[in-house]
């Protein structure tokens, strides 16, 4: 049931995107254009078992893309924080050396 609900919501978003209506920037930036196009093509397939199976796989791919994007953002934030921490440590080391000498 949850898969069908998320598939329906995804199809609704894709149809809004393909009809030219503007979604929020996070929705537009969240998925690559090719995946949106694939979803549009899948939504145009005749309803049936094969469309249901393809949409289930499509939903899995979309979830995976979103998860990877979140992980990438987390890694980028962690690297930024690490760079800042290193700058502070280098400054602290330099001041400590000057005080010692």
Residue pairs with C-beta under 8 A, 6 or more apart in sequence:
3 56
3 59
6 59
7 55
7 56
7 58
7 59
10 39
10 58
10 59
10 62
11 39
11 43
11 55
13 23
13 27
14 36
14 39
14 40
14 43
15 40
15 43
16 23
17 23
17 27
17 28
17 36
17 40
18 36
18 40
22 28
30 65
30 66
30 69
31 62
31 65
31 66
32 65
35 61
35 62
35 65
38 58
39 58
39 62
42 51
42 54
42 55
42 58
45 51
45 54
